[in-house]
């Protein structure tokens, strides 16, 4: 003999299913936005008109970034080298604050890149 769920149990089960579905949608949208942010960051970093990072940095772990640049450190193991995204942000915004004699352009301080663009580049760099 099959047992039927009482009305309160059925309602709880339905609410649980609905909340799981909503959570899944939020997660999918978050992953999609994160992926788009990384792709935009990659495009900015590779762009001659914006970041142009590959003029000085090699990105050997990015199979689409063909460059022999060796003026600056390569983009390798960026999460380990910069465990704090804020430290990396400061470096890109204006490296002169940390290294006064740097040749790295102050991308943020000179309005070459916006704060949002730098943050997207950092999301990309954290994949390397």
C-alpha positions in Angstrom: 0.0 0.0 0.0 1.4 3.3 -1.1 1.6 6.1 1.4 0.5 9.5 0.5 2.3 12.6 1.7 0.3 14.9 3.8 -0.5 18.3 2.4 2.2 20.1 4.5 4.9 17.6 3.4 3.9 17.9 -0.3 4.1 21.7 0.0 7.5 21.5 1.6 8.7 19.2 -1.1 7.4 21.5 -3.8 9.0 24.5 -2.2 12.3 22.7 -1.9 12.2 21.7 -5.6 11.4 25.3 -6.6 14.1 26.8 -4.4 16.7 24.3 -5.9 15.6 25.3 -9.4 16.0 29.0 -8.6 19.4 28.4 -7.0 20.5 26.5 -10.1 19.4 29.4 -12.4 21.3 31.9 -10.3 24.4 29.6 -10.3 24.2 29.2 -14.1 23.9 33.0 -14.6 26.8 33.6 -12.2 29.0 31.1 -14.1 28.0 32.7 -17.4 28.8 36.2 -16.2 32.1 35.0 -14.8 33.0 33.3 -18.1 32.0 36.5 -20.0 34.1 38.6 -17.7 37.2 36.3 -18.2 36.7 36.4 -22.0 36.4 40.2 -22.0 39.5 40.4 -19.8 41.4 38.2 -22.2 40.3 40.4 -25.1 41.4 43.6 -23.3 44.7 42.1 -22.3 45.4 41.0 -25.9 44.1 44.2 -27.5 46.5 46.7 -29.1 44.1 49.5 -28.3 43.6 48.8 -24.6 45.7 46.6 -22.3 48.2 45.4 -24.9 49.7 43.3 -22.1 51.4 40.9 -24.6 53.7 43.7 -25.8 55.7 43.1 -22.6 54.4 39.9 -21.0 54.3 36.4 -22.4 51.2 34.3 -21.7 52.6 30.8 -22.2 49.7 29.0 -20.7 47.2 30.7 -23.1 47.5 28.7 -26.4 46.0 31.7 -28.3 48.5 34.2 -27.0 51.5 33.8 -29.4 54.2 36.2 -28.2 57.9 36.2 -27.5 57.7 39.2 -25.2 60.2 39.1 -22.4 60.4 42.7 -21.2 58.3 41.9 -18.1 57.5 38.7 -16.1 55.4 36.1 -18.0 51.8 35.5 -17.0 52.4 32.2 -15.2 50.8 31.0 -12.0 49.2 34.4 -11.3 47.1 33.2 -8.3 50.2 32.1 -6.5 52.3 35.2 -7.5 49.4 37.6 -6.5 47.2 35.8 -3.9 45.4 39.1 -3.4 43.5 40.4 -6.4 43.7 43.9 -4.8 47.5 43.7 -4.9 47.4 42.8 -8.6 44.8 45.5 -9.2 47.2 48.1 -7.6 50.0 46.8 -9.8 48.0 47.3 -13.0 46.4 50.6 -11.8 49.7 52.2 -11.1 52.8 50.1 -10.6 54.8 53.2 -9.7 53.3 53.0 -6.2 55.2 49.8 -5.6 58.1 50.2 -8.0 58.8 53.9 -8.6 61.2 53.2 -11.5 59.0 50.8 -13.3 58.5 50.9 -17.1 54.9 49.5 -16.7 52.4 52.1 -17.8 50.0 53.3 -15.0 46.9 51.9 -16.8 44.4 53.2 -14.3 46.0 56.4 -13.2 46.4 57.5 -16.8 42.9 56.4 -17.8 44.1 53.9 -20.3 41.9 51.3 -18.7 38.9 51.7 -16.4 38.6 50.1 -13.0 36.1 47.6 -14.4 38.4 46.7 -17.4 41.3 46.1 -15.0 39.2 43.8 -12.9 38.2 41.8 -15.9 41.8 41.5 -17.0 42.6 40.3 -13.5 39.9 37.6 -13.8 41.5 36.5 -17.0 45.0 36.5 -15.5 43.8 34.4 -12.6 43.1 31.6 -15.1 46.8 31.5 -16.1 
